[in-house]
């Protein structure tokens, strides 16, 4: 089943490359063509060069993930390839949230990581986000802001209707009550979502595993962060970055986490 799914994903890359064939060659096109030709080293080099120099593009991120994933199947795998594939597919979904192919590819990568860890006697402990992160993550910051503004508008309408008599007064009371409660919940969500969006950056672990440490470098204990895990990146220093994984926070080597690019 995994081979069939992988073949289907590879075929999609091939179709995308044909569509680009008549355009001037860029690192994106060269990388896509190298990927279809099975030259995974060249594909990765070109697509990483594109990622370094150009604005993020979901197709380029998807192809980069495929290049890393297929290199693991070709005998030329390098440590962290699966984590970098997961990062690329996560980036694709960040840029194009409803991309089912990227979601399926990400599931393949994480299933392979889990299988390898199980084979070596290690488990995969999935971190559960805290309630505030889970709630804020249900929508984009802009969506929470729009909902808060909408609740404020309804509150204003309700207050105006309360000044009317008859049925309008009753409607105003109900509208004021409902919109007031909604506003009390939506304003903090909008502010917190905007703060996280500005202060935290999405990332993925691209090494086999890593343990969170305190500022002095002492391991904090607990389960390790596993390759391909989604992270929140915060303050960065010369060689370390502060991350949040589930409900835990700590420091990791800066090269262990790859930041996901957003538009």
C-alpha positions as CSV (number, residue, x, y, z in Angstrom):
1,X,0.0,0.0,0.0
2,X,2.8,2.4,0.9
3,X,4.5,1.7,-2.5
4,X,1.3,2.4,-4.4
5,X,0.8,5.7,-2.5
6,X,4.4,6.7,-3.1
7,X,4.2,5.9,-6.8
8,X,1.0,8.0,-7.1
9,X,2.8,10.9,-5.4
10,X,5.8,10.6,-7.7
11,X,3.4,10.6,-10.7
12,X,1.9,13.9,-9.5
13,X,5.4,15.4,-9.5
14,X,5.9,14.2,-13.0
15,X,2.8,15.9,-14.3
16,X,3.8,19.2,-12.5
17,X,7.2,19.0,-14.2
18,X,5.6,18.6,-17.7
19,X,3.5,21.7,-17.1
20,X,6.7,23.7,-16.2
21,X,8.8,22.3,-19.1
22,X,8.3,25.3,-21.5
23,X,9.1,28.0,-18.9
24,X,12.7,29.4,-18.3
25,X,14.6,27.0,-16.1
26,X,14.9,27.9,-12.5
27,X,16.1,26.0,-9.5
28,X,12.5,24.9,-8.9
29,X,12.1,23.5,-12.4
30,X,15.6,22.0,-12.4
31,X,14.8,20.4,-9.1
32,X,11.5,19.0,-10.2
33,X,13.0,17.5,-13.4
34,X,15.9,15.9,-11.4
35,X,13.3,14.4,-9.0
36,X,11.4,12.8,-11.9
37,X,14.6,11.5,-13.3
38,X,15.6,9.9,-10.0
39,X,18.5,12.2,-9.4
40,X,17.6,12.9,-5.8
41,X,20.8,14.5,-4.7
42,X,20.5,17.1,-7.5
43,X,16.8,17.6,-6.8
44,X,17.5,18.3,-3.1
45,X,20.3,20.7,-4.0
46,X,18.2,22.7,-6.4
47,X,15.1,22.7,-4.3
48,X,17.0,23.8,-1.2
49,X,18.6,26.5,-3.2
50,X,15.1,27.6,-4.3
51,X,14.0,27.6,-0.6
52,X,17.0,29.8,0.3
53,X,16.5,32.4,-2.4
54,X,12.9,32.5,-3.4
55,X,9.5,33.2,-1.7
56,X,7.9,30.0,-0.4
57,X,5.8,28.0,-2.9
58,X,3.7,24.9,-1.9
59,X,4.7,23.0,-5.0
60,X,8.4,23.5,-4.4
61,X,8.0,22.5,-0.8
62,X,6.1,19.4,-1.8
63,X,8.8,18.4,-4.4
64,X,11.5,18.9,-1.8
65,X,9.7,16.6,0.6
66,X,9.4,14.0,-2.1
67,X,13.1,14.3,-2.9
68,X,14.0,13.6,0.7
69,X,11.5,10.8,1.0
70,X,12.5,9.1,-2.2
71,X,16.2,9.4,-1.3
72,X,15.4,7.2,1.8
73,X,14.1,4.5,-0.5
74,X,17.0,4.7,-3.0
75,X,19.8,3.6,-0.7
76,X,21.3,7.0,-0.4
77,X,19.6,8.1,2.8
78,X,21.3,10.5,5.2
79,X,20.4,11.1,8.8
80,X,17.5,13.4,9.1
81,X,16.0,12.8,5.7
82,X,12.7,11.8,7.0
83,X,12.5,14.8,9.3
84,X,13.3,17.1,6.4
85,X,10.7,15.4,4.3
86,X,8.1,15.9,7.1
87,X,9.2,19.6,7.4
88,X,8.7,20.1,3.7
89,X,5.2,18.5,3.7
90,X,4.2,20.5,6.8
91,X,5.3,23.6,5.0
92,X,3.2,22.6,2.0
93,X,0.2,22.3,4.2
94,X,1.0,25.6,5.9
95,X,1.0,27.3,2.5
96,X,-1.9,25.3,1.1
97,X,-4.0,24.0,4.1
98,X,-6.3,21.7,2.2
99,X,-3.6,19.8,0.2
100,X,-4.6,16.2,0.6
101,X,-1.5,14.9,-1.2
102,X,0.8,16.7,1.3
103,X,-1.3,15.4,4.2
104,X,-1.0,11.8,2.9
105,X,2.7,12.1,2.2
106,X,3.2,13.5,5.7
107,X,1.3,10.5,7.1
108,X,3.6,8.1,5.1
109,X,6.7,9.8,6.5
110,X,5.5,9.7,10.1
111,X,4.4,6.1,9.8
112,X,7.9,5.2,8.5
113,X,9.5,7.0,11.5
114,X,7.2,5.2,13.9
115,X,8.0,1.8,12.2
116,X,11.7,2.4,12.5
117,X,11.6,3.4,16.1
118,X,9.4,0.4,16.9
119,X,11.9,-1.9,15.2
120,X,14.7,-0.4,17.3
121,X,12.7,-0.9,20.5
122,X,11.8,2.8,20.9
123,X,8.3,4.2,21.1
124,X,6.8,7.3,19.6
125,X,5.2,9.5,22.2
126,X,3.0,12.1,20.5
127,X,2.9,15.4,22.4
128,X,-0.6,16.8,23.0
129,X,-0.8,20.6,22.7
130,X,-2.1,22.6,25.7
131,X,-5.8,23.6,25.6
132,X,-5.0,27.2,24.7
133,X,-2.9,26.1,21.7
134,X,-5.5,23.6,20.6
135,X,-8.2,26.2,20.8
136,X,-6.3,28.9,19.1
137,X,-5.2,26.5,16.4
138,X,-8.7,25.9,15.2
139,X,-8.6,29.1,13.1
140,X,-6.1,31.6,11.7
141,X,-5.4,34.8,13.7
142,X,-7.2,36.9,11.1
143,X,-10.3,34.6,11.5
144,X,-10.4,35.1,15.2
145,X,-10.1,38.9,14.7
146,X,-12.9,39.0,12.2
147,X,-15.1,37.0,14.6
148,X,-14.3,39.3,17.4
149,X,-15.2,42.4,15.3
150,X,-18.4,40.6,14.2
151,X,-19.3,40.0,17.9
152,X,-18.7,43.6,18.7
153,X,-20.9,44.7,15.8
154,X,-23.7,42.4,17.0
155,X,-23.3,43.9,20.5
156,X,-23.8,47.4,19.1
157,X,-26.9,46.2,17.2
158,X,-28.3,44.6,20.3
159,X,-27.8,47.7,22.4
160,X,-29.6,49.7,19.7
161,X,-32.5,47.3,19.6
162,X,-32.8,47.4,23.4
163,X,-33.8,51.0,23.0
164,X,-36.7,50.1,20.9
165,X,-40.0,48.8,22.2
166,X,-41.9,45.6,21.7
167,X,-40.4,42.6,19.9
168,X,-37.3,44.7,19.0
169,X,-36.5,45.2,22.7
170,X,-36.6,41.5,23.4
171,X,-34.5,40.8,20.3
172,X,-32.0,43.4,21.6
173,X,-31.8,41.8,25.0
174,X,-31.1,38.4,23.5
175,X,-28.6,39.8,20.9
176,X,-26.8,41.8,23.6
177,X,-26.5,38.8,25.9
178,X,-25.2,36.3,23.2
179,X,-22.8,38.8,21.5
180,X,-21.5,40.0,24.9
181,X,-20.6,36.4,26.0
182,X,-19.1,35.8,22.5
183,X,-17.0,39.0,22.7
184,X,-15.6,38.0,26.1
185,X,-14.3,34.8,24.6
186,X,-13.3,36.0,21.2
187,X,-11.2,39.0,22.1
188,X,-8.7,37.0,24.3
189,X,-8.6,34.4,21.6
190,X,-7.9,37.0,18.9
191,X,-5.2,38.7,21.0
192,X,-3.5,35.4,22.0
193,X,-3.6,34.0,18.5
194,X,-2.0,37.2,17.1
195,X,0.7,37.1,19.8
196,X,1.6,33.5,19.0
197,X,1.6,34.3,15.3
198,X,4.1,37.1,15.9
199,X,6.2,35.6,18.7
200,X,6.3,31.9,17.7
201,X,7.3,30.3,14.4
202,X,6.3,26.8,13.3
203,X,9.1,24.3,12.9
204,X,9.8,20.5,12.7
205,X,12.5,18.4,14.3
206,X,14.9,17.2,11.6
207,X,17.2,14.9,13.6
208,X,16.4,11.3,14.8
209,X,15.6,12.5,18.3
210,X,16.5,15.3,20.8
211,X,16.0,16.0,24.5
212,X,14.9,19.4,25.7
213,X,17.4,21.2,27.9
214,X,17.4,24.3,30.2
215,X,19.4,27.4,29.4
216,X,22.6,25.9,30.8
217,X,22.3,22.8,28.5
218,X,21.2,20.4,31.2
219,X,18.7,17.8,30.0
220,X,15.2,18.4,31.4
221,X,14.2,14.8,31.3
222,X,11.1,13.2,30.0
223,X,10.5,11.7,26.6
224,X,12.6,12.8,23.7
225,X,11.3,14.9,20.8
226,X,11.1,12.6,17.8
227,X,12.1,13.2,14.2
228,X,9.3,14.9,12.2
229,X,7.6,16.3,15.3
230,X,5.9,19.7,15.0
231,X,7.4,22.4,17.2
232,X,6.9,26.1,18.1
233,X,10.1,28.0,17.7
234,X,10.7,31.1,19.9
235,X,13.9,32.9,20.9
236,X,17.0,31.9,18.9
237,X,20.6,32.2,20.0
238,X,23.8,31.5,18.2
239,X,23.6,27.7,18.5
240,X,20.3,27.1,20.3
241,X,16.6,27.8,19.9
242,X,13.9,27.8,22.5
243,X,11.0,25.5,21.5
244,X,7.7,24.4,22.7
245,X,6.7,20.8,22.2
246,X,3.2,19.9,23.3
247,X,3.1,21.4,26.9
248,X,6.8,21.4,27.4
249,X,9.4,24.1,26.7
250,X,13.1,23.9,26.5
251,X,16.2,24.5,24.3
252,X,17.4,22.5,21.3
253,X,20.5,22.8,19.0
254,X,19.5,25.3,16.4
255,X,20.4,22.8,13.6
256,X,18.0,20.2,15.0
257,X,14.9,22.2,14.1
258,X,13.8,23.5,10.7
259,X,11.6,26.6,10.6
260,X,8.7,26.4,8.3
261,X,8.3,29.3,5.9
262,X,5.1,31.2,5.6
263,X,4.0,33.8,3.0
